[in-house]
């Protein structure tokens, strides 16, 4: 049975949570707030990348080949995750939105984008936390081998 170490994902989540708290504490329109906004955006990107790496590893346990799996677009990885009970269809739909938003980070770190990302973060934090729990339950320490 596959073992997945979710420590890096959990650390990404913690870092993102801290960046978000510091962003909200910073004085509006200050350089500090801009620094923390950039940290939030980068943390959002890193948390997603860590989640997708773990999902790809988890899906190998269900017979999906490594090379083909690595070439799948993220949307297909998410669909497979739902097919195998690692996510609900509703979560997958939200993750489509998170991923589309994340893809925009490569082009726009500006205030408008940041506001859009910040609006998504409460749901994202809940969903990525739940994903970490699900991965731990299925593939983490002490999993029942199911």
N, C-alpha and C positions, 0 to 999 in steps of 0.2 A: 504494500500500500504506500502510496506517495505521501511524503511529508513536505509541507510547505511552511517555511519560516516567514511569518507575517510581520516580524519586528521592524523591518525597513518601512513597510507600509504604515504601520502604527506610528513610527517616528515621523514620517511625512505628515500624517494627520495631526499629530501634536504640534509640529512646527507651523503648519498652516493655521491651526487654532490660535497659537501664540501671536503669529503675525497679524491675524485678524483683530485680536484684542488690542494689540499695540496700535494698529491703524485707527481703531475707533477711539482710543485714548488720545491720540495726537491731535494737536490743534488743526482745525480745518484749513485747507490750502497752505499748510506749512510744508517745508522741505521734509520734515520728519514724516508727515503723513504720506508724502509722495514716495519716500523710501519704503515705508511699510506697505503702501499700495503695491509697489513693485515686488516686494517680498511675498505678498498675498498671491499675486498673479503667478509668480514663479513656483510658489508652493502648490498652487492649484495644478499647474502643469506637472510637477514632479509626483504629486499624489496620484494623478491619473496614470502616469507612466508606470509607476510601481504597481498599481492595481491591474493594469493590462498585462504586465509581465507575469504576475501571479496567476491571472486567469488563463493565460496561454499555457502555463505549466500545469495548472489544474486540469485543463481540457485534455491533456495528454493521457491522463488517467482514464478517460472515457474512450480511448482508442483513436484519438485524432492525431495523425502523424505530425512530427515535429516540423519538418520542412514545409509541408503544406500549411500547417497551422501558423507558422511564422510569416507566411506570405498573405494570410487572410487580412482583409481590412478590419478595422476595429469594430465596425457595425456587425460583421459576421461573427467575430469573437463574442460580442455581446449576445447575439442571437443564440449561439451555441451554449453560452452560459445559462440562458433561460431554459433551453431545451433540456439541460441536465440538472435543473433545479438549483443552480447557484444564484440565480436572480429571478425575480418575477418579471412578467411582461411589462408591468408598469414601471419597474425600476429600469429596465432596458430602454424604454421610451425616454425616461428622464436622462439616462446616460447618453443617449443620442444627442440631446440638447447640450449636455455638459461638454461632450466631445466637439460638437460644432463650435461652441463658444471657445473652447480651448484652442482649436485650430486658428481662431482669429488672433490669438495672443502673439503669434509670429508676425503679425502685420500691424497690430495696434495696441500699444501699451498706454494709450491716452486715457483721459478721464472718462470719456463716454463709454469706452470698453470696460474700464474698471467698474463703473457703476453697474453695467450689465452683469459682470462677473460677480460683483458683491451681492446683487439681488439673487443670484443662483446659489450662493454659498450655503445658506442654511439647509436647503434640500440636499445639496451635494455632501455636506458634512454628515448628515444623517445617513445618506445612501452609502457613502464610502465606509463609514463606521460599521454599518450593517454588513457590507461585503466582507470586511475584515473578520467580523464575527462568524459569518457563514464559512469562510475559508478555514478559519480556525476549527470550527465544528467538524468540517469534513476532512481536513488535512493537517490540522495542527497537533500539538502535543496532547496526548490523551484521547485522540479521536477513536471512535469505536470500531474503526476499520470497515465502515459501511460505505 
